Structures are given as C-alpha cells and as structure tokens.
Amino acid sequence: MGLIEVNGIKAYAYHGCLPEEACIGGHYRVDVTVQGDFSKAELSDDLADTVDYGRVIAIVLERMAVRSKLIEHVAARILSGLKAEWPQHGPWRVRLTKERPPIEGDVEAAVITLEG
C-alpha cells in the first residue's frame, strides 16, 4: 500500500455565509491524500496506472469554482469527485483551509477535513 499526497492546492473562491464573501472572495488551500495499491504503477512507469496529480488539481479547482455557503459542502463535493474518478483507490482525505475567515477575532484559518 502507498500514500499519494497533493498538498497546497491554492484557489481564490467565493464561499461563505456572508453576502460580502460572495463579492470579495478569499484565499483557500486544499490538501488531498489517497491510499492505494500503486504497485502496478511502480512497475509500469505509466501514468494510467496511478492517480494523476494534474487531474487531482483540476477536480479540486472545478469544485472550488462552484460557490457554497459552507466549506464542509465544498470539501464533500471535492471528495465525491475524487472518489468517482478513482474508485479503485482509497480511502481519500480532503483538507480544505479557508485563510483569514471574516469572523470575530484574529483567526488564521478555518479548516475542514473529510475522509472517505
């Protein structure tokens, strides 16, 4: 078994419950981890036998582009897309970080981590 991580995928998106978040947006980071048997790719040296990092990034950015009120909803959408693309691998972990959320107090980030 192996573990693939694609960390620090950056996106500017418009998620949030506040009306101004829909207008001004904010910075987000997404980390994706998947566990699986990658032994075929180890032997073949063929991208088709593993999880394509570029496609992972594309799925994350596609899902981040759809506005949601809650980052939990966005993370679930990303997780679902990854699982649909590579059903033979898993479990998956998606960690979505909303940088400097507009809430009371000095908060560096709000984070949701989903696994499945």
C-alpha positions as CSV (number, residue, x, y, z in Angstrom):
1,M,0.0,0.0,0.0
2,G,1.1,3.5,-0.7
3,L,0.1,7.1,0.0
4,I,-0.1,9.9,-2.5
5,E,-0.4,13.5,-1.3
6,V,-1.1,16.6,-3.4
7,N,-0.7,19.4,-0.9
8,G,-1.1,23.2,-1.1
9,I,-3.5,23.5,-4.0
10,K,-4.3,27.2,-4.0
11,A,-7.6,28.7,-5.0
12,Y,-9.4,32.0,-4.8
13,A,-13.1,31.4,-4.3
14,Y,-16.3,33.0,-3.1
15,H,-17.6,30.6,-0.3
16,G,-19.2,31.8,2.9
17,C,-22.4,32.7,4.6
18,L,-21.8,36.5,4.5
19,P,-23.1,38.4,1.4
20,E,-19.7,40.2,1.1
21,E,-17.9,36.9,0.8
22,A,-19.8,36.3,-2.5
23,C,-18.4,39.6,-3.8
24,I,-14.9,39.8,-2.4
25,G,-13.9,36.1,-2.1
26,G,-11.0,34.7,-0.2
27,H,-7.9,32.5,-0.3
28,Y,-8.2,28.8,0.2
29,R,-5.7,25.8,0.3
30,V,-6.6,22.2,-0.3
31,D,-4.6,19.1,0.6
32,V,-5.5,15.7,-0.9
33,T,-4.3,12.4,0.3
34,V,-5.2,8.9,-1.1
35,Q,-4.2,5.5,0.0
36,G,-4.0,2.7,-2.5
37,D,-2.1,-0.1,-4.1
38,F,0.3,1.6,-6.6
39,S,2.5,-1.4,-7.3
40,K,1.3,-1.6,-10.9
41,A,2.5,2.0,-11.5
42,E,5.8,1.2,-9.7
43,L,6.4,-1.5,-12.3
44,S,4.9,0.1,-15.4
45,D,6.1,3.7,-15.0
46,D,2.7,4.6,-16.7
47,L,0.6,7.5,-15.6
48,A,-2.6,5.5,-16.4
49,D,-1.7,3.1,-13.5
50,T,-1.8,5.7,-10.8
51,V,-3.6,8.9,-9.6
52,D,-2.8,11.8,-11.9
53,Y,-1.8,14.8,-9.8
54,G,-2.8,17.2,-12.6
55,R,-6.3,15.7,-12.7
56,V,-6.5,15.9,-8.9
57,I,-5.8,19.6,-9.1
58,A,-8.3,20.1,-11.9
59,I,-11.0,18.3,-9.9
60,V,-10.3,20.4,-6.8
61,L,-10.3,23.7,-8.8
62,E,-13.5,22.7,-10.7
63,R,-15.3,22.0,-7.4
64,M,-13.9,25.1,-5.7
65,A,-15.3,27.3,-8.5
66,V,-18.9,26.4,-7.5
67,R,-20.0,28.8,-4.7
68,S,-21.2,27.3,-1.4
69,K,-22.0,28.8,1.9
70,L,-20.1,26.2,3.9
71,I,-16.6,24.8,3.4
72,E,-18.0,21.5,4.6
73,H,-20.2,21.4,1.4
74,V,-17.2,22.2,-0.8
75,A,-15.0,19.6,0.7
76,A,-17.7,16.9,0.3
77,R,-18.0,17.9,-3.4
78,I,-14.3,17.6,-3.9
79,L,-14.1,14.2,-2.1
80,S,-17.0,12.9,-4.2
81,G,-15.3,14.0,-7.4
82,L,-12.0,12.3,-6.5
83,K,-13.7,9.0,-5.5
84,A,-15.7,9.0,-8.7
85,E,-12.6,9.5,-10.8
86,W,-10.5,6.7,-9.0
87,P,-13.0,4.3,-7.3
88,Q,-10.3,1.7,-7.1
89,H,-8.2,3.8,-4.6
90,G,-9.0,5.0,-1.1
91,P,-9.6,6.0,1.5
92,W,-9.3,9.6,0.5
93,R,-8.7,12.6,2.7
94,V,-9.5,16.2,1.7
95,R,-8.4,19.1,4.0
96,L,-9.8,22.4,2.9
97,T,-8.4,25.6,4.6
98,K,-10.1,28.9,4.5
99,E,-7.4,31.5,5.2
100,R,-8.3,34.5,7.4
101,P,-12.0,33.9,7.6
102,P,-14.1,37.1,8.2
103,I,-15.1,36.2,11.8
104,E,-14.8,37.9,15.1
105,G,-11.2,37.7,16.4
106,D,-7.8,37.3,14.9
107,V,-8.1,33.8,13.2
108,E,-5.5,32.5,10.9
109,A,-7.7,29.8,9.3
110,A,-10.8,27.6,9.4
111,V,-10.3,24.0,8.3
112,I,-12.5,21.1,7.5
113,T,-11.0,17.6,6.9
114,L,-13.2,14.9,5.4
115,E,-12.2,11.2,4.8
116,G,-13.9,8.5,2.8
